[in-house]
Amino acid sequence: MRPPEEIFWKEFLPNLRGILAHVLRSRKYSQPRIASFLNVTQAAVSNYLSTDQEQYRTRLESLGIPWADLAALIDSLVIDAAAGPIKSMHTLMTAWRNYLSKGYLCEYHRRLYPELGECQICLLMEAALTPERLNVLRRLEEALDMLEDYPIVAYLSPEVSINIAEALPDADSIEDIAAFPGRIVRIKSTLRAVSKPTFGGSHHLASILLVVMRYNRNFRSVMNIKHDESLEESLRILDMRYAETKPQSLTRSEKDVVSAVEEVLMKDSGVEVVIDHGGIGLEPATYVFGANAIDVVKKVVKIARIYVGLKQPLENAKNK
């Protein structure tokens, strides 16, 4: 028995931890904090930091995983470092399953164990999904392709990164809503998903979407983007129907945001965009709703074009 999990424990995870130790250190994390996040000793952190970061990258790429996918995972895990172990574990394991189902590790695995030459187990892991669920996942993947074709949307990426969720028509739980685990992160001027979409991939967006569908069944998808004055002006120029939440306190949680969105929809179920101004430690956000993931991305592309047009003169003025 030669499962690919051997590669995970012996090669993938140690080298990923090595890169993360360097990246977190560059973000001013202390060694005890890095050790806690990586679930290793401080001595192990010191050892990781004593090895050049490029060595870890070379070893990971030798497994067959493209650097763009690895960079997206690393960025997402750095964001998750402040959110607790459950979210980071979800991001890590869904990314690993994604690498397996895409066949990235097949060649490396076969080099180790030539007797696995005809194996296709990892490539068939999603074959049991119903046609309805497969259609949702395929639309999300098509929506991601659109985002990659329109890098202008990267200007709308918030600090917590973008995500897109789409629900089944009769969704009544988070497990009926698919999204991208680990989010869609900005890598320089492009957007990259940490993994393929999966049901239960985003608790927060799924919670918002369940509320949205309670008041308007025509909206089955949502995407989060940044918020600032130029974003709001872009919505006005496009004559998009939007509303703002009315937070009662600066100390808020994601659950409070969901409740605030519901209050907005109770008053006007037809709004296609909701702006939330965040709170202490909670980034402001703009939630764009649509019939499906492709519809939402089309709306966001329109917003991005106006947004960049508004921002460019300001940037030029600053540079003079």
N, C-alpha and C positions, 0 to 999 in steps of 0.2 A: 504493500500500500504506500503510494507516494503522493499524497495530496499537496496542492500548491501552497497550503498553509505553512508547510515547512519553509518555503521561500519567504513568506511573510515574517516569520519569527526570526529566521537566521540572517536574512539579507535586507528585506524591505524596512521593517520597523527600526532596527538599530541605526541605519543610515538616515532614515527620516528624522529620528530623534537628534542625530548629529547636526543636521541642517537647522532644525528648529531651535536647538540650543544656541547656535550662532545668531539666528535671526532675532530671537527673543532678547539675547544679550545686547544686540544693536538697538533694541527698543527700550533699553535701560532696565530690563528685568533683572532682579537680583538672582544669584545662584540658587538660594533656597526656593525662590518662587518658580524658577525654571525646573528645578528638581521635582517640585510638587506637581507641576503641570505634566511633565514627562513621565511621572511616576517612577523615578530613579533616585539614586543617592546623589548627594552633592559631589562626592568623589567621581561619580560617573559623568556628571555635568562638566567637571574640570577636565576629565579625559576627552570628552567630546570637543570642548573648546580648544584643546591643545592640538587637535588635528585640523588641517586646512579644510575649509568648507567645500572647496571644489572636489576634494576626494570623495566626499559623501555624494555629491551630485553625480560624479562619474560612475560610482558604483550603482546608484539608482537607475541611471540611464542604461547601464549595461544589462538591466533586467528586461529592457524592451519598452519601458514606459516613456512616452514623449515628454520632454522637459516642460512644455506648455501645460500639460495635465498635472505634472508634479508641482509646478509653480502655483497653479490655481489651488491645489490642495494645501500647500504650505501657507499661502495667504489666508485661506479660509480658517485653517487651524489657529493661526495667530489671532484672528478676530475672535475665535471661540475661546481663546485662552482666558478671557475675562468672564466667560459665560458659564463655566463649570464643566465637569468631566462628562456629563451625559451628552451634551451637544457635540463636544469634540469627538467623543467616541462614535456617535452617529455619523458625523462627517467622515471620519477615518474609515469606518467599515463599509459605508456605501461607496466610497471612492475605490476601495480595494475590490469590492464586488464588480464595480464598473470596469476596472482594469482587466479582471478575469473574463467578464462577458464580452469585452472587445477583443480578446485574444492577445493582448499585449505580452503576456508572460508565457505564451505557448512555446515559442521557440526556445527560450531559456530553460523551461521545464523539460522539454524534449532533449535538450543537450545534456541535462543531468540524468535523465532516465529515458534512453532511446526506445525502450519498450512501450512508451506512451505515444508513439508516432501517429496513431490513428485516433487518439483521444479528442473528443469534441464536447465533453461534459460541460465545461465552463461556458461555451458558446451557446448552449441550449438552456441556460438556467431560467429564462423568462418564458419558455414555451407554454407553460401552464396558464398564462393569463387569458382572461376572457377577451373576445373581440372588442367589446365596449371599452375595456380598460386599455387594451392595446391602442385603440384609436386615440384616447386621451394622451397616452405617452408619445405617440407619433406626432400629434399636434404640438406638444411641448418641444419635441426635438426639432420640428420644423420652425417653431418660433425662435429657438436658439440659433438655428442656421440664419434666420433673418437678422438677429442681433449681431451675429458675426459679419454679416454682409453690410451692416450699417454701424460702423465703429463710432459714429457721431453720438450714439446712445451712451457711450462710455462717459460722456460729460455729465450724465444724469445719475451716475452711480453714487450712492451714499457711502458713508464710512463702513456701514455694516454690510455693504454689497447688495446687489439686485437679486431678486428671485421672482419666479412666475409660478402661479398655481392654477390648476384647472380641475374642476369637479365633475364627477359623474352626474347625469341629469337628476337622479334621485338621491344624491348624496345626503347623508344624515350623520356622518361621523368623519373625523379627521382621516381615517383610513380609506375614505372614499374620494380623497382629494390628492392629486399628484403634484409634486414640485421637485425642485433640484436640491437634494441634500448637500449641505455645504455651500449653497448659493451659487450665483454667477458672479465671479470676481473680475475686477479690472486688472489686467496685466499690461502695463504701459498704456497704450492707446486702444487696446482691444478688450473684449469681454470673453471670458472662458468659464465654462461650467466645471465644477469640481467632479461631478459624476453625472450619469444619465438620470433622467427624471424617474421618480418612484413614488408609489402611493404612500402617504404618511411622511413625505419628504420635508415638510415645513409645518410645524405646529402653529406658528403665529399666523402665517398667511391663510392656512386652512381654517383657523378659528375665525378670521375676518370674513372669509368667503362663506362660511356657514351662516354667519349673520346676514351677509348681503343677500344670499339666496332665500333667506326667510322673508325678505321684503320685496325681492325682485328676482324671479326665477329666470329672467332673460340674461342675467349676468352670472356666468359660471367660471369666470377667470379673473385673476387680479395680479398686478405687478406693482412692486414697490420701487420708487425712485426717490431722489433727494428732494428737499424743499428749500427754496430761498425766494427772495423777492422777484428775481428774474423768472423763476419757474412759475410763480403765480401770475406774472404779467403774460407769460406765454399762454397760459390757460385762457386768460381774458381775450387775447388776440385771436385765438382759435375758437372763441365762443363756446368753450366746453363747459358743461354744467357741473360746477363743483361747489363744495361746501367745506367748512372748517369745523373741527371739533372744538369743544369748549372745556378744556381741562379745569378741574376744580382745585388742583394742587400741582406743584412742581415735582413732588415726589410721586412718581407713577411707575407702574409695571406694564408689561405687554398686555396683561389681562385688562388693565384700565383702558388701554388704547382700544381694545376690542369693544369694550362697553361704550366708549365715547363714539366710536364709529356707528354702533347700533343706535345711539341717540340721534345722530345725524339722519340715519335712514328712516327712523320712525317719523321724522318730520317731512322728509322728501325722499321717497324710495327711488326716484329717477335720476339722482346725481350719478355721474359716471366717474367722478374723481372726488376723493376725500383727502383733505390736508390735516395732518396731525402735527402740532407744534412741539411734541416731545416733552421732556422734563429733565430733571437732574439725572445725568447718566443715560438719558434716553434720547436718541437722535431724532430730530424732526423728520417726518416722512410724508410722501405723497403716494396714495394708493389709487391706481388706475384700474377701472373695471371694464370688462368686455364680455362678449358672447362666448369667446373661447380664447386660447392663448395667442393665436395668430391675430385675432382682432385687437387684443390688448397691445401687442407689439406694434401694430400699425399705428395705433393712437400715440404710443410713446415715441415712435420715429418722428411723427409730425411735431410733437412737443419739442423733441430734441433739436429739430431744424430751426424752429423759432427761437428756442433758448440760446443756441449758439450764436444766432444772428444778433440777439440782444446783448450777449456777453462780449462779443468781439470788439465793438467800439469802446467798451469800458476798459478792456485789456489794452487796447491800443493807446488809450488816453493815459493809462498808468505808465506805459513804457516811454512816453514822450518826455 
